[in-house]
Amino acid sequence: MKFFTKKRVVLFLLFIFPLICFLLLSTGKNNFTKLSTLTKNVTDVLEIDPTKSNTLSGNVSIICFLGEDVNKNKAGLFNLNQKIYKKFIDNKKFQIIALFPEGKEIEAQQLKEEIGAFTDMKNWRFVAATKEDINLFYASFSLAAPLVALSSNKAFIIDKKLSLRGRKTAEEYVFGYDMNSVSELKDKLKDDMNVLYYEYYAAFKERNKNKADR
């Protein structure tokens, strides 16, 4: 049993085993669990953005609702920035959209500057909208839990085709991710974002394969 030395076991766990897992994932066809689609045809934020400069279509978006007290979720947004935004900032078509009611522009700008003190804000979008439009936008998610003063401690995933994504199994139902919970952001939201991006990667790879086979 000299072959199974401590050094070789460590090398296997660090390098060979992850490589085997990657090869199984990359060569298999639909052998991974897709992220559940919870609601289709979510309203595009473009429809409620007075500047018409932001859209969900074609983007992987994380949505958060700042509410009438913009600073209420400040700690959660800092968690989101640290645990999720910085991990995905270089991913294609990734953005975080923070919605707040019109009249709170100064507070939202201050919050944006605080987050941006040590962060490249290129994929952060702070969007002002009327109270009515924010409620209508959220209503398109078709969720039972309401906004409270236009605010939620949850972050939501909207995919490129305007669908709300999350976890829906017999054991677990996750429609949003608690921004105040570092463990939930790190263990669930981060994992689910990786699954969604792998979904797009697998679809892209399949399309290229089909083109090559023609």
BABA-381346 format. One record per residue (C-alpha): residue number from 1; residue in one letter; z, y, x. Coordinates in nm, 4 decimals, m for minus. Layout:
BEGIN
@n=NUM | res=A | z=Z | y=Y | x=X
...
//
This chain:
BEGIN
@n=1 | res=M | z=0.0000 | y=0.0000 | x=0.0000
@n=2 | res=K | z=m0.0422 | y=0.2266 | x=0.2995
@n=3 | res=F | z=m0.3463 | y=0.3762 | x=0.1305
@n=4 | res=F | z=m0.1235 | y=0.5524 | x=m0.1248
@n=5 | res=T | z=0.0514 | y=0.7778 | x=0.1209
@n=6 | res=K | z=0.2287 | y=1.0903 | x=m0.0032
@n=7 | res=K | z=m0.0341 | y=1.3114 | x=0.1594
@n=8 | res=R | z=m0.3231 | y=1.1281 | x=m0.0071
@n=9 | res=V | z=m0.1558 | y=1.1374 | x=m0.3471
@n=10 | res=V | z=m0.1052 | y=1.5132 | x=m0.3132
@n=11 | res=L | z=m0.4672 | y=1.5629 | x=m0.2083
@n=12 | res=F | z=m0.5853 | y=1.3551 | x=m0.5041
@n=13 | res=L | z=m0.3806 | y=1.5573 | x=m0.7524
@n=14 | res=L | z=m0.4836 | y=1.8904 | x=m0.6037
@n=15 | res=F | z=m0.8550 | y=1.8370 | x=m0.5486
@n=16 | res=I | z=m1.0064 | y=1.5095 | x=m0.6673
@n=17 | res=F | z=m0.8435 | y=1.4743 | x=m1.0094
@n=18 | res=P | z=m0.9399 | y=1.8285 | x=m1.1258
@n=19 | res=L | z=m1.2954 | y=1.7645 | x=m1.0035
@n=20 | res=I | z=m1.3167 | y=1.4417 | x=m1.2045
@n=21 | res=C | z=m1.1926 | y=1.6236 | x=m1.5157
@n=22 | res=F | z=m1.4519 | y=1.8972 | x=m1.4673
@n=23 | res=L | z=m1.7336 | y=1.6471 | x=m1.4240
@n=24 | res=L | z=m1.6303 | y=1.4626 | x=m1.7397
@n=25 | res=L | z=m1.6291 | y=1.7876 | x=m1.9340
@n=26 | res=S | z=m1.9542 | y=1.9184 | x=m1.7920
@n=27 | res=T | z=m2.1518 | y=1.5961 | x=m1.8371
@n=28 | res=G | z=m2.0155 | y=1.4893 | x=m2.1734
@n=29 | res=K | z=m2.1744 | y=1.6024 | x=m2.4970
@n=30 | res=N | z=m1.9349 | y=1.7648 | x=m2.7437
@n=31 | res=N | z=m1.6435 | y=1.5740 | x=m2.5924
@n=32 | res=F | z=m1.4085 | y=1.8676 | x=m2.6199
@n=33 | res=T | z=m1.2178 | y=2.0089 | x=m2.9129
@n=34 | res=K | z=m1.3728 | y=2.3242 | x=m3.0528
@n=35 | res=L | z=m1.1586 | y=2.6131 | x=m3.1621
@n=36 | res=S | z=m1.1165 | y=2.6112 | x=m3.5396
@n=37 | res=T | z=m1.3061 | y=2.8625 | x=m3.7515
@n=38 | res=L | z=m1.0551 | y=3.0065 | x=m3.9990
@n=39 | res=T | z=m1.2578 | y=3.2798 | x=m4.1719
@n=40 | res=K | z=m1.6292 | y=3.3544 | x=m4.1585
@n=41 | res=N | z=m1.8047 | y=3.6885 | x=m4.2093
@n=42 | res=V | z=m1.5252 | y=3.9174 | x=m4.0958
@n=43 | res=T | z=m1.6203 | y=4.2827 | x=m4.1422
@n=44 | res=D | z=m1.7687 | y=4.4314 | x=m3.8270
@n=45 | res=V | z=m1.5488 | y=4.7072 | x=m3.6817
@n=46 | res=L | z=m1.8727 | y=4.9053 | x=m3.6506
@n=47 | res=E | z=m1.8508 | y=4.9634 | x=m4.0258
@n=48 | res=I | z=m1.5150 | y=5.1408 | x=m4.0033
@n=49 | res=D | z=m1.5550 | y=5.3113 | x=m3.6647
@n=50 | res=P | z=m1.6494 | y=5.6767 | x=m3.7260
@n=51 | res=T | z=m1.8110 | y=5.6948 | x=m3.3803
@n=52 | res=K | z=m2.0264 | y=5.3846 | x=m3.4477
@n=53 | res=S | z=m1.9806 | y=5.2957 | x=m3.0801
@n=54 | res=N | z=m1.7933 | y=4.9656 | x=m3.1160
@n=55 | res=T | z=m1.9070 | y=4.6349 | x=m3.2604
@n=56 | res=L | z=m1.7765 | y=4.2802 | x=m3.2894
@n=57 | res=S | z=m2.1231 | y=4.1269 | x=m3.3179
@n=58 | res=G | z=m2.2232 | y=3.9490 | x=m2.9981
@n=59 | res=N | z=m1.8790 | y=3.9964 | x=m2.8426
@n=60 | res=V | z=m1.5677 | y=3.7860 | x=m2.7939
@n=61 | res=S | z=m1.3024 | y=4.0202 | x=m2.9288
@n=62 | res=I | z=m0.9266 | y=4.0289 | x=m2.9469
@n=63 | res=I | z=m0.8107 | y=4.2555 | x=m3.2283
@n=64 | res=C | z=m0.4706 | y=4.4204 | x=m3.2580
@n=65 | res=F | z=m0.3348 | y=4.6623 | x=m3.5162
@n=66 | res=L | z=m0.1165 | y=4.9401 | x=m3.3756
@n=67 | res=G | z=m0.0067 | y=5.0793 | x=m3.7105
@n=68 | res=E | z=0.1419 | y=5.4138 | x=m3.8072
@n=69 | res=D | z=0.4015 | y=5.3867 | x=m3.5291
@n=70 | res=V | z=0.1618 | y=5.3370 | x=m3.2402
@n=71 | res=N | z=0.4379 | y=5.2656 | x=m2.9900
@n=72 | res=K | z=0.6004 | y=4.9934 | x=m3.2014
@n=73 | res=N | z=0.3836 | y=4.7275 | x=m3.0377
@n=74 | res=K | z=0.3759 | y=4.8871 | x=m2.6938
@n=75 | res=A | z=0.5591 | y=4.5992 | x=m2.5237
@n=76 | res=G | z=0.3257 | y=4.3503 | x=m2.6941
@n=77 | res=L | z=0.0170 | y=4.5367 | x=m2.5761
@n=78 | res=F | z=0.1492 | y=4.5396 | x=m2.2197
@n=79 | res=N | z=0.2002 | y=4.1623 | x=m2.2465
@n=80 | res=L | z=m0.1515 | y=4.1228 | x=m2.3841
@n=81 | res=N | z=m0.2920 | y=4.3314 | x=m2.1031
@n=82 | res=Q | z=m0.1084 | y=4.1390 | x=m1.8338
@n=83 | res=K | z=m0.1461 | y=3.7824 | x=m1.9605
@n=84 | res=I | z=m0.4874 | y=3.7935 | x=m2.1306
@n=85 | res=Y | z=m0.6923 | y=4.1036 | x=m2.0532
@n=86 | res=K | z=m0.6585 | y=4.0736 | x=m1.6758
@n=87 | res=K | z=m0.7527 | y=3.7052 | x=m1.6952
@n=88 | res=F | z=m1.0730 | y=3.7646 | x=m1.8927
@n=89 | res=I | z=m1.1791 | y=4.1129 | x=m1.7861
@n=90 | res=D | z=m1.4805 | y=3.9773 | x=m1.5979
@n=91 | res=N | z=m1.5924 | y=3.7372 | x=m1.8710
@n=92 | res=K | z=m1.9157 | y=3.8266 | x=m2.0446
@n=93 | res=K | z=m1.8910 | y=4.0186 | x=m2.3712
@n=94 | res=F | z=m1.5098 | y=4.0248 | x=m2.3693
@n=95 | res=Q | z=m1.3203 | y=4.3143 | x=m2.5261
@n=96 | res=I | z=m0.9862 | y=4.4084 | x=m2.6776
@n=97 | res=I | z=m0.9966 | y=4.6411 | x=m2.9772
@n=98 | res=A | z=m0.6796 | y=4.8263 | x=m3.0739
@n=99 | res=L | z=m0.7025 | y=4.9827 | x=m3.4202
@n=100 | res=F | z=m0.4885 | y=5.2780 | x=m3.5234
@n=101 | res=P | z=m0.4922 | y=5.5209 | x=m3.8186
@n=102 | res=E | z=m0.6564 | y=5.8598 | x=m3.7923
@n=103 | res=G | z=m0.4063 | y=6.1298 | x=m3.6989
@n=104 | res=K | z=m0.2473 | y=5.9156 | x=m3.4268
@n=105 | res=E | z=m0.5038 | y=5.9969 | x=m3.1580
@n=106 | res=I | z=m0.2573 | y=6.1673 | x=m2.9220
@n=107 | res=E | z=m0.0122 | y=5.8771 | x=m2.9300
@n=108 | res=A | z=m0.2948 | y=5.6248 | x=m2.8867
@n=109 | res=Q | z=m0.4354 | y=5.8170 | x=m2.5903
@n=110 | res=Q | z=m0.0933 | y=5.8270 | x=m2.4257
@n=111 | res=L | z=m0.0550 | y=5.4528 | x=m2.4746
@n=112 | res=K | z=m0.4020 | y=5.3943 | x=m2.3331
@n=113 | res=E | z=m0.3155 | y=5.6003 | x=m2.0254
@n=114 | res=E | z=0.0084 | y=5.4069 | x=m1.9737
@n=115 | res=I | z=m0.1737 | y=5.0730 | x=m1.9870
@n=116 | res=G | z=m0.4491 | y=5.2110 | x=m1.7650
@n=117 | res=A | z=m0.2125 | y=5.3247 | x=m1.4906
@n=118 | res=F | z=m0.2726 | y=4.9959 | x=m1.3060
@n=119 | res=T | z=m0.5598 | y=4.8485 | x=m1.5073
@n=120 | res=D | z=m0.9358 | y=4.8906 | x=m1.5245
@n=121 | res=M | z=m0.9773 | y=4.9831 | x=m1.8925
@n=122 | res=K | z=m1.3505 | y=4.9114 | x=m1.9156
@n=123 | res=N | z=m1.3046 | y=4.6428 | x=m2.1852
@n=124 | res=W | z=m1.0283 | y=4.8106 | x=m2.3836
@n=125 | res=R | z=m1.1373 | y=4.9889 | x=m2.7033
@n=126 | res=F | z=m0.9009 | y=5.2171 | x=m2.8962
@n=127 | res=V | z=m1.0524 | y=5.2799 | x=m3.2393
@n=128 | res=A | z=m0.9293 | y=5.5254 | x=m3.5020
@n=129 | res=A | z=m1.0060 | y=5.4604 | x=m3.8687
@n=130 | res=T | z=m0.8799 | y=5.5646 | x=m4.2090
@n=131 | res=K | z=m0.5855 | y=5.3751 | x=m4.3561
@n=132 | res=E | z=m0.8093 | y=5.2429 | x=m4.6318
@n=133 | res=D | z=m1.0677 | y=5.1134 | x=m4.3858
@n=134 | res=I | z=m0.8055 | y=4.9442 | x=m4.1679
@n=135 | res=N | z=m0.6683 | y=4.7635 | x=m4.4733
@n=136 | res=L | z=m1.0183 | y=4.6622 | x=m4.5852
@n=137 | res=F | z=m1.1041 | y=4.5389 | x=m4.2357
@n=138 | res=Y | z=m0.7871 | y=4.3290 | x=m4.2197
@n=139 | res=A | z=m0.8457 | y=4.1988 | x=m4.5717
@n=140 | res=S | z=m1.1740 | y=4.0471 | x=m4.4520
@n=141 | res=F | z=m0.9653 | y=3.8115 | x=m4.2321
@n=142 | res=S | z=m0.8485 | y=3.6456 | x=m4.5594
@n=143 | res=L | z=m0.4926 | y=3.5905 | x=m4.4412
@n=144 | res=A | z=m0.1784 | y=3.5611 | x=m4.6511
@n=145 | res=A | z=0.0401 | y=3.7627 | x=m4.4136
@n=146 | res=P | z=m0.0047 | y=4.1371 | x=m4.4825
@n=147 | res=L | z=m0.0082 | y=4.4274 | x=m4.2425
@n=148 | res=V | z=0.3164 | y=4.6254 | x=m4.2415
@n=149 | res=A | z=0.2512 | y=4.9995 | x=m4.2154
@n=150 | res=L | z=m0.0957 | y=4.9056 | x=m4.0856
@n=151 | res=S | z=0.0688 | y=4.7130 | x=m3.8016
@n=152 | res=S | z=0.0908 | y=4.3526 | x=m3.6861
@n=153 | res=N | z=0.2590 | y=4.1900 | x=m3.3886
@n=154 | res=K | z=m0.0293 | y=3.9395 | x=m3.3836
@n=155 | res=A | z=m0.3472 | y=3.9477 | x=m3.1777
@n=156 | res=F | z=m0.6537 | y=3.7905 | x=m3.3406
@n=157 | res=I | z=m0.9641 | y=3.6242 | x=m3.1940
@n=158 | res=I | z=m1.3001 | y=3.7189 | x=m3.3474
@n=159 | res=D | z=m1.6026 | y=3.5364 | x=m3.2075
@n=160 | res=K | z=m1.9589 | y=3.6566 | x=m3.1495
@n=161 | res=K | z=m2.0644 | y=3.5635 | x=m3.5040
@n=162 | res=L | z=m1.7804 | y=3.7545 | x=m3.6720
@n=163 | res=S | z=m1.5573 | y=3.4555 | x=m3.7426
@n=164 | res=L | z=m1.1790 | y=3.4519 | x=m3.7092
@n=165 | res=R | z=m1.0862 | y=3.1697 | x=m3.4735
@n=166 | res=G | z=m0.7570 | y=2.9899 | x=m3.4161
@n=167 | res=R | z=m0.5834 | y=2.6550 | x=m3.4575
@n=168 | res=K | z=m0.5910 | y=2.4581 | x=m3.7804
@n=169 | res=T | z=m0.4699 | y=2.1012 | x=m3.7583
@n=170 | res=A | z=m0.2295 | y=1.8795 | x=m3.9481
@n=171 | res=E | z=0.0367 | y=1.9692 | x=m3.6940
@n=172 | res=E | z=m0.0315 | y=2.3371 | x=m3.6348
@n=173 | res=Y | z=m0.1840 | y=2.6438 | x=m3.7968
@n=174 | res=V | z=m0.2272 | y=2.9488 | x=m3.5733
@n=175 | res=F | z=m0.4251 | y=3.2401 | x=m3.7160
@n=176 | res=G | z=m0.2895 | y=3.5004 | x=m3.4736
@n=177 | res=Y | z=m0.0900 | y=3.5124 | x=m3.1534
@n=178 | res=D | z=0.2464 | y=3.6856 | x=m3.1160
@n=179 | res=M | z=0.1995 | y=3.9620 | x=m2.8585
@n=180 | res=N | z=0.5760 | y=3.9802 | x=m2.8057
@n=181 | res=S | z=0.5857 | y=3.6187 | x=m2.6889
@n=182 | res=V | z=0.4675 | y=3.5818 | x=m2.3300
@n=183 | res=S | z=0.4726 | y=3.2035 | x=m2.3632
@n=184 | res=E | z=0.2516 | y=3.2114 | x=m2.6749
@n=185 | res=L | z=m0.0005 | y=3.4390 | x=m2.5061
@n=186 | res=K | z=m0.0026 | y=3.2300 | x=m2.1903
@n=187 | res=D | z=0.0107 | y=2.8829 | x=m2.3460
@n=188 | res=K | z=m0.1900 | y=2.9321 | x=m2.6662
@n=189 | res=L | z=m0.4056 | y=3.2443 | x=m2.6644
@n=190 | res=K | z=m0.5192 | y=3.1967 | x=m2.3064
@n=191 | res=D | z=m0.5989 | y=2.8285 | x=m2.3670
@n=192 | res=D | z=m0.7836 | y=2.9057 | x=m2.6900
@n=193 | res=M | z=m0.9905 | y=3.1757 | x=m2.5221
@n=194 | res=N | z=m1.0859 | y=2.9255 | x=m2.2527
@n=195 | res=V | z=m1.1880 | y=2.6736 | x=m2.5209
@n=196 | res=L | z=m1.4031 | y=2.9341 | x=m2.6955
@n=197 | res=Y | z=m1.5773 | y=3.0348 | x=m2.3742
@n=198 | res=Y | z=m1.6379 | y=2.6713 | x=m2.2871
@n=199 | res=E | z=m1.7895 | y=2.6331 | x=m2.6332
@n=200 | res=Y | z=m2.0419 | y=2.9034 | x=m2.5505
@n=201 | res=Y | z=m2.1042 | y=2.7532 | x=m2.2074
@n=202 | res=A | z=m2.1691 | y=2.4078 | x=m2.3569
@n=203 | res=A | z=m2.4037 | y=2.5544 | x=m2.6186
@n=204 | res=F | z=m2.5925 | y=2.7474 | x=m2.3509
@n=205 | res=K | z=m2.6209 | y=2.4352 | x=m2.1382
@n=206 | res=E | z=m2.7467 | y=2.2342 | x=m2.4375
@n=207 | res=R | z=m3.0126 | y=2.4952 | x=m2.5187
@n=208 | res=N | z=m3.1372 | y=2.4908 | x=m2.1610
@n=209 | res=K | z=m3.1483 | y=2.1103 | x=m2.1661
@n=210 | res=N | z=m3.3511 | y=2.1140 | x=m2.4867
@n=211 | res=K | z=m3.5969 | y=2.3628 | x=m2.3371
@n=212 | res=A | z=m3.6356 | y=2.1465 | x=m2.0254
@n=213 | res=D | z=m3.7029 | y=1.8381 | x=m2.2393
@n=214 | res=R | z=m3.9902 | y=1.9992 | x=m2.4305
//
